[in-house]
């Protein structure tokens, strides 16, 4: 009985501390009769279009008064035009006594909420109201803080290639999207095959205006907003592989011709296909590399054709030693029957039946012939994924009846993302990566980069709009569809 009494007495002693601990989650203490004072980090501000994610201004205020009631205080921050003829309000929970705006965010408020013009200086006022959550206490309202802010004309977040030189020609509905450059406002980049012909850029699918055209020379862009404006275009002199870097804020552009491979197409042919020609896939990031990933259960001999024909003049790519089996970094040589009549040195690789990934590098004339065992699971990792960068808690996709294909449907946040195949805690496992860093999903099938050990190159997709997405990933063909619903 004495033991029970001691326990009850201890519980009674602890009870006030439990009550205080719980109440402190929502109560404000030691707030007597004091003024509510608002201040701003800037009084005059010219928003910088080149730094849209930088902090433009921060508003802070002293705690309001709850007149020693220990009651919680919540705040309403209001920002508006002079006299608050137009304004926006932000409701804040207790304990929050500041509001910050990024440059891009504040500029959008000026243009869209307050109706300001571009490059216009606007006088703003701000105030904060403190509401005490206790009966009979009137709200406190701070004195207003004034500031002047100059807006800017925002630029497009998308840019597309269009023209006779572009991959999809003059179709505005099917124009080729460029990738945004992470950390460079207004920056876009694209690399791939262009045809000989004219080229310009549009900002919106299906719309020919506005467009960015050739400026005073080949290194400058000019914004075209009307059919009455000059329609000068860039000229691509010859079909080839190019890298385009453009910035629609600085209006600078670089169109750089890259080394082009000898062959734009290659074909796998041999026993596994019944000696029918099967096209190899050009690598998404390197036009010198071709891949053929397939179930080659029949096994046997094969070689690589530069033209889908057995004509004696066709050049074939084959091994140095006849009957060479699977391996990596194997030497490749060129051969044609017209050079070696009668089939002399018509060497071929030889494989047993199975699933293979074949990678041919025509720059270094090397080939990898590797048997492929599918990974049991693929996972989403990144700030856009449900579980963020926690690789130990990476988000699994859903496996289907086909061991090579995985699907996933769910909510993605804004941010970067990639796929891991075995989620090793040292990050040195296998990865599926974007063909270019910062690439925004097209919603269509796109080629991935497979890195068997570590994320190299560390190319990630960039999700720019949060929402529900469906992902279809094929680990054999190394393709993915990331589509917003």
VMD Tcl script that draws the C-alpha trace (Angstrom):
set ca {
  {0.00 0.00 0.00}
  {2.87 2.35 0.84}
  {4.45 1.51 -2.53}
  {1.21 2.41 -4.35}
  {0.99 5.71 -2.45}
  {4.54 6.63 -3.49}
  {3.71 5.93 -7.15}
  {0.56 8.06 -7.04}
  {2.39 10.86 -5.24}
  {5.12 10.80 -7.90}
  {2.52 10.99 -10.67}
  {0.85 14.00 -9.01}
  {4.21 15.76 -8.76}
  {4.92 15.11 -12.45}
  {1.47 16.21 -13.66}
  {2.12 20.00 -13.67}
  {5.28 19.41 -15.73}
  {3.32 17.30 -18.22}
  {0.70 20.02 -18.54}
  {3.35 22.71 -19.05}
  {5.19 20.58 -21.58}
  {2.05 20.03 -23.65}
  {0.83 23.62 -23.37}
  {4.19 25.00 -24.46}
  {3.55 23.49 -27.90}
  {0.97 26.17 -28.54}
  {1.22 28.83 -25.80}
  {3.28 32.00 -25.76}
  {4.82 32.80 -22.36}
  {6.33 35.98 -20.93}
  {4.64 38.20 -23.51}
  {3.29 41.18 -21.59}
  {2.13 44.51 -22.92}
  {4.62 45.26 -25.73}
  {4.38 46.87 -29.18}
  {4.23 44.91 -32.41}
  {7.03 46.26 -34.65}
  {7.50 45.28 -38.32}
  {10.69 45.87 -40.31}
  {11.91 45.10 -43.84}
  {15.40 44.13 -44.96}
  {15.16 46.55 -47.92}
  {13.49 49.90 -48.52}
  {14.32 50.24 -52.23}
  {14.72 47.18 -54.40}
  {15.43 46.54 -58.10}
  {14.61 42.90 -58.81}
  {17.40 41.02 -60.61}
  {16.15 38.86 -63.48}
  {19.46 36.97 -63.56}
  {18.97 35.70 -59.99}
  {15.32 34.56 -59.80}
  {15.89 32.26 -56.82}
  {17.79 34.77 -54.71}
  {16.16 36.25 -51.62}
  {14.68 39.66 -52.52}
  {13.30 40.90 -49.21}
  {12.55 39.63 -45.71}
  {9.92 41.09 -43.37}
  {10.36 40.45 -39.64}
  {8.39 41.53 -36.58}
  {8.68 41.46 -32.83}
  {6.33 39.16 -30.90}
  {2.94 40.65 -30.19}
  {1.46 40.95 -26.71}
  {-0.76 38.33 -25.09}
  {-1.02 40.42 -21.90}
  {0.41 37.64 -19.72}
  {-2.38 35.22 -20.62}
  {0.04 32.58 -21.92}
  {-2.35 32.29 -24.89}
  {-1.05 31.50 -28.36}
  {-0.59 34.27 -30.90}
  {-0.98 33.84 -34.65}
  {-0.07 36.42 -37.25}
  {-1.47 37.69 -40.53}
  {1.08 39.37 -42.79}
  {-0.28 41.69 -45.49}
  {1.57 43.10 -48.49}
  {-0.11 45.49 -50.92}
  {-0.10 48.61 -53.00}
  {-0.06 51.96 -51.24}
  {-3.22 52.20 -49.13}
  {-3.73 48.42 -49.50}
  {-6.03 48.96 -52.49}
  {-4.74 45.59 -53.65}
  {-3.06 43.19 -51.30}
  {-2.18 39.60 -50.47}
  {-2.27 38.02 -47.03}
  {-0.22 35.24 -45.44}
  {-1.53 33.43 -42.38}
  {1.23 32.23 -40.01}
  {1.06 29.87 -37.09}
  {2.37 30.78 -33.66}
  {6.12 31.13 -33.33}
  {6.53 32.39 -36.91}
  {7.56 36.02 -37.12}
  {9.00 36.52 -40.61}
  {8.07 36.29 -44.28}
  {10.57 36.19 -47.15}
  {10.09 36.53 -50.90}
  {12.40 35.28 -53.63}
  {13.04 37.55 -56.61}
  {10.94 35.53 -59.07}
  {8.12 35.16 -56.54}
  {7.93 38.87 -55.70}
  {8.06 39.84 -59.38}
  {5.12 37.53 -60.12}
  {3.14 39.15 -57.29}
  {3.80 42.61 -58.71}
  {2.72 41.62 -62.23}
  {-0.08 39.15 -61.57}
  {-1.59 40.25 -58.26}
  {-1.03 44.01 -58.29}
  {-1.23 44.63 -62.04}
  {2.13 46.39 -62.26}
  {3.81 46.88 -65.62}
  {7.22 45.48 -66.48}
  {10.22 47.61 -65.54}
  {7.93 49.73 -63.36}
  {8.78 51.00 -59.87}
  {5.92 50.23 -57.48}
  {5.34 51.60 -53.96}
  {4.34 48.83 -51.56}
  {3.20 48.77 -47.97}
  {3.31 45.94 -45.47}
  {1.74 45.37 -42.07}
  {1.22 42.50 -39.68}
  {-1.72 41.70 -37.38}
  {-1.33 39.67 -34.18}
  {-4.37 37.68 -33.01}
  {-4.33 36.47 -29.39}
  {-6.25 33.22 -28.95}
  {-8.01 34.35 -25.78}
  {-11.42 35.91 -25.32}
  {-11.66 39.65 -24.95}
  {-8.25 40.62 -26.38}
  {-8.31 42.82 -29.48}
  {-5.89 42.16 -32.35}
  {-2.70 44.21 -32.53}
  {-1.77 45.85 -35.84}
  {1.75 47.06 -36.57}
  {2.60 50.35 -38.20}
  {3.00 50.03 -41.95}
  {6.40 49.62 -43.58}
  {6.91 51.17 -47.00}
  {9.25 50.05 -49.78}
  {9.80 50.67 -53.49}
  {10.28 47.73 -55.85}
  {11.12 47.78 -59.58}
  {9.74 44.84 -61.57}
  {11.13 43.11 -64.67}
  {9.68 41.31 -67.66}
  {9.92 37.55 -66.99}
  {11.37 35.24 -69.65}
  {10.10 31.85 -70.77}
  {10.93 28.72 -68.80}
  {10.88 26.65 -72.02}
  {12.62 26.88 -75.38}
  {12.25 24.74 -78.52}
  {14.17 24.23 -81.79}
  {12.24 24.77 -85.02}
  {13.22 25.00 -88.67}
  {14.45 22.99 -91.62}
  {17.59 22.14 -89.64}
  {15.67 20.97 -86.53}
  {14.95 17.27 -85.95}
  {11.19 17.76 -86.40}
  {11.31 20.47 -89.05}
  {8.96 23.44 -89.02}
  {6.23 21.77 -86.95}
  {5.49 24.09 -84.01}
  {3.37 21.35 -82.44}
  {6.30 18.91 -82.45}
  {9.23 21.27 -81.90}
  {12.34 19.87 -80.17}
  {12.61 20.87 -76.51}
  {15.90 22.19 -75.13}
  {17.03 21.45 -71.55}
  {17.27 24.15 -68.91}
  {20.70 24.83 -67.41}
  {20.66 24.34 -63.65}
  {21.81 27.46 -61.81}
  {21.85 29.67 -64.93}
  {18.71 31.80 -65.25}
  {17.50 31.90 -68.86}
  {19.99 29.22 -69.88}
  {19.18 26.33 -72.24}
  {21.28 23.60 -73.85}
  {20.71 20.89 -76.47}
  {22.96 18.41 -78.26}
  {22.10 16.21 -81.21}
  {21.84 15.88 -84.95}
  {20.87 18.89 -87.06}
  {20.22 18.94 -90.79}
  {21.59 21.52 -93.19}
  {19.09 24.39 -93.21}
  {17.59 27.22 -91.19}
  {16.93 27.32 -87.45}
  {15.25 29.52 -84.84}
  {13.62 29.03 -81.43}
  {10.07 29.23 -80.07}
  {8.96 29.40 -76.43}
  {5.60 27.60 -76.60}
  {4.56 24.44 -78.42}
  {2.09 25.20 -81.20}
  {2.89 28.93 -81.24}
  {5.27 30.55 -83.73}
  {5.41 33.73 -81.63}
  {7.18 34.82 -79.59}
  {10.40 33.43 -81.05}
  {14.11 34.01 -80.63}
  {15.85 34.66 -83.92}
  {19.29 35.52 -85.18}
  {20.47 38.90 -83.93}
  {23.24 41.07 -85.32}
  {25.49 38.03 -85.78}
  {25.64 34.26 -85.13}
  {26.43 34.78 -81.43}
  {23.37 36.90 -80.61}
  {19.64 36.30 -80.22}
  {16.81 38.75 -80.68}
  {13.25 38.44 -79.37}
  {10.60 38.47 -82.10}
  {7.12 39.26 -80.77}
  {5.23 40.31 -83.90}
  {4.91 39.22 -87.53}
  {6.12 42.72 -88.37}
  {9.50 42.08 -86.69}
  {12.43 40.82 -88.82}
  {12.48 37.01 -89.15}
  {16.21 36.37 -89.46}
  {17.26 32.74 -88.89}
  {20.45 30.89 -88.07}
  {21.95 28.78 -90.86}
  {23.30 25.28 -90.24}
  {25.79 24.72 -93.10}
  {25.93 20.92 -93.08}
  {24.19 17.95 -91.51}
  {26.02 16.85 -88.38}
  {26.07 16.71 -84.61}
  {25.84 20.07 -82.85}
  {25.72 21.52 -79.36}
  {23.53 24.61 -78.86}
  {23.91 26.79 -75.76}
  {21.57 29.77 -75.45}
  {20.60 32.32 -72.82}
  {17.41 34.31 -73.41}
  {18.31 36.88 -70.75}
  {21.78 37.81 -72.01}
  {20.64 36.96 -75.60}
  {23.88 35.04 -76.19}
  {24.02 31.85 -78.27}
  {26.66 29.34 -79.32}
  {26.09 26.71 -82.03}
  {29.07 24.37 -81.99}
  {29.72 21.58 -84.51}
  {30.92 18.42 -82.75}
  {32.88 15.47 -84.07}
  {30.52 13.28 -86.06}
  {30.73 9.48 -86.34}
  {31.37 7.74 -89.66}
  {28.03 5.94 -89.34}
  {24.66 7.31 -88.36}
  {23.07 3.83 -88.28}
  {24.31 0.31 -87.52}
  {22.62 -3.11 -87.66}
  {23.06 -6.31 -85.65}
  {22.92 -9.41 -87.86}
  {23.64 -13.12 -87.23}
  {22.30 -16.45 -86.04}
  {20.31 -15.02 -83.10}
  {18.15 -12.99 -85.52}
  {17.98 -15.58 -88.31}
  {20.43 -13.37 -90.25}
  {17.88 -10.57 -90.47}
  {19.13 -7.03 -89.83}
  {18.10 -5.46 -86.51}
  {18.78 -1.74 -85.94}
  {21.06 -0.79 -83.09}
  {20.07 2.18 -80.89}
  {22.21 5.31 -81.01}
  {23.26 6.44 -77.54}
  {21.30 9.44 -76.28}
  {24.40 11.35 -75.15}
  {27.15 10.15 -77.54}
  {26.47 9.61 -81.28}
  {29.59 7.43 -81.57}
  {28.05 4.75 -79.34}
  {25.44 2.21 -80.44}
  {23.62 -0.41 -78.37}
  {21.73 -3.62 -79.00}
  {20.03 -5.09 -75.93}
  {17.97 -8.19 -76.60}
  {17.04 -11.76 -75.79}
  {19.43 -13.71 -78.03}
  {18.35 -17.16 -76.92}
  {19.25 -18.77 -80.25}
  {22.93 -17.94 -79.71}
  {25.56 -18.33 -82.43}
  {27.57 -16.01 -84.65}
  {26.96 -12.34 -85.36}
  {28.60 -9.19 -86.74}
  {27.63 -5.53 -87.18}
  {26.59 -4.05 -90.55}
  {26.95 -0.41 -91.58}
  {24.16 -0.88 -94.16}
  {21.29 -3.37 -93.93}
  {22.51 -5.31 -96.96}
  {24.85 -8.21 -97.82}
  {26.20 -6.43 -100.89}
  {29.97 -7.15 -101.29}
  {30.79 -3.44 -100.87}
  {29.08 -3.10 -97.46}
  {31.46 -2.50 -94.57}
  {30.98 -4.79 -91.56}
  {32.40 -4.33 -88.08}
  {33.79 -7.62 -86.75}
  {36.30 -9.09 -84.26}
  {40.05 -9.49 -84.70}
  {39.74 -13.22 -83.94}
  {37.02 -15.41 -85.42}
  {34.63 -16.91 -82.89}
  {35.55 -14.47 -80.13}
  {33.12 -14.77 -77.21}
  {31.59 -12.26 -74.78}
  {33.76 -9.73 -72.98}
  {34.41 -6.05 -72.48}
  {36.69 -3.62 -74.28}
  {37.13 -6.01 -77.22}
  {38.79 -4.67 -80.37}
  {36.67 -4.04 -83.48}
  {37.91 -3.89 -87.09}
  {36.30 -2.92 -90.40}
  {35.88 -5.49 -93.18}
  {34.09 -5.82 -96.50}
  {33.96 -8.68 -98.97}
  {35.07 -6.41 -101.81}
  {38.33 -5.85 -99.91}
  {38.72 -9.55 -99.06}
  {36.99 -11.56 -101.82}
  {35.62 -15.01 -101.12}
  {34.75 -14.28 -97.50}
  {38.36 -14.24 -96.27}
  {38.56 -12.86 -92.75}
  {34.77 -12.67 -92.49}
  {35.15 -13.11 -88.74}
  {32.23 -13.04 -86.32}
  {31.61 -12.98 -82.59}
  {30.05 -16.11 -81.07}
  {27.76 -16.25 -78.05}
  {25.76 -18.88 -76.22}
  {22.02 -18.28 -75.91}
  {20.85 -15.71 -73.37}
  {20.00 -12.06 -72.78}
  {22.79 -9.64 -73.71}
  {23.63 -5.97 -73.64}
  {25.94 -5.04 -76.51}
  {27.67 -1.65 -76.61}
  {29.74 -0.62 -79.64}
  {31.99 2.46 -79.50}
  {32.87 3.56 -83.04}
  {35.21 6.28 -81.76}
  {37.57 3.88 -80.00}
  {36.49 0.83 -82.06}
  {35.69 -1.23 -78.96}
  {32.75 -3.46 -78.11}
  {31.26 -4.82 -74.86}
  {29.25 -8.05 -75.13}
  {27.84 -8.74 -71.67}
  {25.21 -11.24 -70.51}
  {22.51 -9.43 -68.58}
  {20.73 -10.54 -65.44}
  {17.83 -8.24 -64.59}
  {17.72 -6.43 -61.25}
  {14.92 -7.58 -58.96}
  {13.80 -4.02 -58.15}
  {14.27 -0.41 -59.31}
  {13.93 2.52 -56.88}
  {13.25 6.28 -57.11}
  {15.75 8.54 -55.32}
  {15.92 12.33 -55.14}
  {14.25 15.40 -53.71}
  {11.38 14.90 -56.17}
  {10.79 11.33 -54.92}
  {8.45 10.55 -51.99}
  {11.31 9.61 -49.65}
  {13.82 12.18 -50.85}
  {17.52 11.36 -50.90}
  {17.22 8.59 -48.30}
  {18.76 5.72 -50.25}
  {18.03 3.24 -47.44}
  {14.36 4.19 -47.75}
  {14.29 4.64 -51.54}
  {10.85 4.37 -53.17}
  {10.36 0.99 -54.92}
  {8.71 0.70 -58.31}
  {6.25 -2.10 -59.15}
  {7.51 -5.21 -60.94}
  {5.29 -6.87 -63.53}
  {5.27 -10.20 -65.34}
  {8.10 -8.98 -67.59}
  {11.27 -9.04 -65.43}
  {12.71 -6.10 -67.32}
  {9.80 -3.67 -66.95}
  {8.76 -1.65 -63.90}
  {5.99 0.90 -63.33}
  {5.16 3.46 -60.65}
  {2.36 5.96 -60.13}
  {2.40 8.57 -57.41}
  {3.18 12.14 -56.42}
  {6.48 13.73 -57.39}
  {7.64 17.01 -55.86}
  {9.67 19.67 -57.61}
  {13.35 18.76 -57.71}
  {15.87 16.26 -59.06}
  {15.46 12.50 -59.42}
  {17.24 9.37 -60.64}
  {16.85 5.57 -60.36}
  {18.93 3.06 -58.44}
  {18.94 -0.69 -59.09}
  {20.32 -1.98 -55.79}
  {20.26 1.03 -53.38}
  {23.70 0.46 -51.85}
  {24.23 2.68 -48.82}
  {27.67 3.76 -50.12}
  {25.97 5.07 -53.31}
  {28.26 2.88 -55.44}
  {25.52 0.63 -56.76}
  {24.06 0.61 -60.28}
  {22.03 3.57 -61.55}
  {19.81 4.62 -64.41}
  {20.45 8.27 -65.25}
  {19.18 10.98 -67.58}
  {20.95 11.51 -70.89}
  {21.73 15.09 -69.83}
  {21.85 16.63 -66.37}
  {18.80 18.71 -65.45}
  {16.72 17.13 -68.22}
  {12.99 17.71 -67.87}
  {10.89 14.61 -68.69}
  {9.33 14.78 -72.14}
  {6.37 12.54 -71.31}
  {7.50 10.31 -74.20}
  {9.92 7.39 -74.26}
  {13.51 8.53 -73.79}
  {16.85 6.78 -73.59}
  {18.61 6.45 -70.23}
  {22.27 6.06 -69.28}
  {23.14 2.92 -67.30}
  {26.02 3.22 -64.84}
  {26.95 -0.16 -63.25}
  {29.00 1.28 -60.37}
  {28.24 4.70 -58.98}
  {26.27 7.54 -60.50}
  {28.58 8.46 -63.39}
  {27.86 10.83 -65.00}
  {25.58 12.12 -62.25}
  {22.79 13.18 -64.62}
  {19.40 13.65 -62.97}
  {15.92 14.41 -64.26}
  {14.44 17.72 -63.14}
  {10.78 17.75 -62.12}
  {9.61 21.35 -62.54}
  {5.92 20.83 -61.73}
  {4.75 18.81 -58.73}
  {1.87 16.42 -59.31}
  {0.83 12.86 -60.07}
  {3.15 11.04 -62.47}
  {3.24 7.61 -64.10}
  {6.67 6.09 -64.77}
  {7.38 3.13 -67.08}
  {10.98 1.88 -67.01}
  {12.52 -0.87 -69.17}
  {15.86 -1.94 -67.72}
  {16.76 -4.11 -70.72}
  {16.19 -1.47 -73.39}
  {17.30 1.27 -70.94}
  {14.30 3.48 -71.71}
  {11.87 5.37 -69.50}
  {8.60 7.29 -69.80}
  {7.97 9.89 -67.05}
  {4.52 11.33 -67.74}
  {2.50 13.81 -65.72}
  {-1.16 12.82 -65.35}
}
mol new
graphics top color blue
foreach p $ca { graphics top sphere $p radius 0.5 }
foreach p [lrange $ca 0 end-1] q [lrange $ca 1 end] { graphics top cylinder $p $q radius 0.2 }
display resetview
